[in-house]
Amino acid sequence: MTRLNQQWILKKRPVGNIQNSDLELREFELPELEEGQTLIKTLYIAMDPATRGWISDGGYMEPLPLNTPVLGVIIGEVIDSRNERIAVGTFVAGVGEWGKYMVAGPQQISFDRTGEAGTLAPMDTSSGHELPMYLHALGTSGGTAWYGLMEVAAMQAGDRVLVSGAAGSCGSLVCQFARLNGASKVVGIAGGADKCAELVDLFGCDASIDYRATDNLSAAIAAEFPEGLDVYFDNVGGPTLEAAMDNLAKDARIAICGMISQYNATDPAPGPGNMWNLLVNTARVQGFLVSDYFGTPGCERAYTRIEEWLSAGELNARLDIRDDFAHIVDVYNLLFSGGNRGRLVVKVPHDN
Ligand SMILES: NC(=O)c1ccc[n+]([C@@H]2O[C@H](COP(=O)([O-])OP(=O)(O)OC[C@H]3O[C@@H](n4cnc5c(N)ncnc54)[C@H](OP(=O)(O)O)[C@@H]3O)[C@@H](O)[C@H]2O)c1
């Protein structure tokens, strides 16, 4: 039976926000599988800020070639297989194509959170949570929040913790992990009064700061942390990072998770002007990539803990699922306008 695929192809490198004209929806007949390949019916595509870097020059990996499918983190079901390790009917997750189907070789969709790096492996869905949750708390966002907070920032009970991008997918988990691990104070920074109220009502913060409503973020942070902050989890970069660095306690730790304020920048962004504060406060700043932790011994322990909190109803992991594959660029850009409420995911439509 011939089957048609639709894939979003990168036509041009975006300048600023991705435009519809930068991508093209290409339709074509799926080829017969070759030995070792599987056919994956893509069910969900996570909208990851990282994709913006992958399609540009100057990111942390070789830029995606033009005229190839855009990549993101996906969940799919294997519907045909010539790979003896992957049976029809299994679910897989990892870096895959923005499309309705994907033909995957044994080394594609390369990471599963606990799997062998670079090998297509079945997902363990035994926790019984809905599949898209494996893109959120039980997937990359959960691992990012956990490792950034607990390993990179080495959060300890009693720490005073500041989180930017706090109402988003990773950020909202970081706030709650800090609360659940005994932080003495958790403050989230987000855009808008509604999100700021949710930080306190839903995501375990003691207080919140609306960065859009303040003209002096540094002073707003100082008001919440008169004795300085111990941990800053940075999703945003730019002036937000600088404002946090104005307010460090002795031996503070900063985890650089992301710099979303700069991903669409057309000019190089200036660095913080207050690096001296790191010296004065004997503070540490460290970036990290969650993919470096997948498959490590601690990884399954971290997800076991997250899963326990989730099942006990102690963790609010909000999914924002959109049924709009045909307008994927518009959905994607919600990440940059702040239009998403939780892990932003596109549900891929299928007739059968
Ligand atoms: N290091 C890693 O391995 C790793 C892995 C995954 C994600 N990340 C990073 O984690 C961060 C969050 O990703 P996510 O997937 O959880 O997305 P998300 O936080 O769910 O969504 C992005 C949010 O960023 C905020 N934002 C956008 N532009 C901004 C700006 N100019 N200034 C301040 N805030 C802005 C918006 O919230 P507001 O409405 O509050 O502005 C938006 O809702 C990103 O920087 C991403 O690159 C890193």
The ligand as an ORCA input file, in Angstrom:
! r2SCAN-3c Opt
* xyz 0 1
  N      20.209     23.003     28.226
  C      19.381     22.090     27.748
  O      19.708     20.916     27.553
  C      17.969     22.508     27.443
  C      16.965     21.565     27.175
  C      15.655     22.019     26.946
  C      15.384     23.380     26.970
  N      16.402     24.264     27.201
  C      16.150     25.705     27.265
  O      15.194     25.933     28.287
  C      14.495     27.135     28.006
  C      12.992     26.890     28.148
  O      12.600     25.954     27.151
  P      11.143     25.292     27.212
  O      11.121     24.229     26.189
  O      10.835     24.961     28.616
  O      10.220     26.473     26.681
  P       9.076     27.232     27.516
  O       9.740     27.849     28.700
  O       7.918     26.345     27.724
  O       8.626     28.361     26.497
  C       9.440     29.449     26.212
  C       9.103     30.636     27.171
  O      10.197     31.539     27.137
  C       9.743     32.817     27.506
  N      10.383     33.840     26.649
  C      10.373     33.895     25.300
  N      11.069     34.969     24.877
  C      11.517     35.603     26.000
  C      12.294     36.786     26.235
  N      12.761     37.534     25.219
  N      12.551     37.141     27.521
  C      12.094     36.401     28.547
  N      11.359     35.266     28.395
  C      11.072     34.882     27.137
  C       8.227     32.827     27.292
  O       7.615     32.945     28.585
  P       7.135     34.384     29.158
  O       5.701     34.521     28.769
  O       7.386     34.250     30.595
  O       8.006     35.411     28.479
  C       7.921     31.453     26.700
  O       6.688     30.938     27.139
  C      14.935     27.594     26.635
  O      15.928     28.593     26.771
  C      15.533     26.345     26.038
  O      16.487     26.612     25.036
  C      17.673     23.854     27.421
*
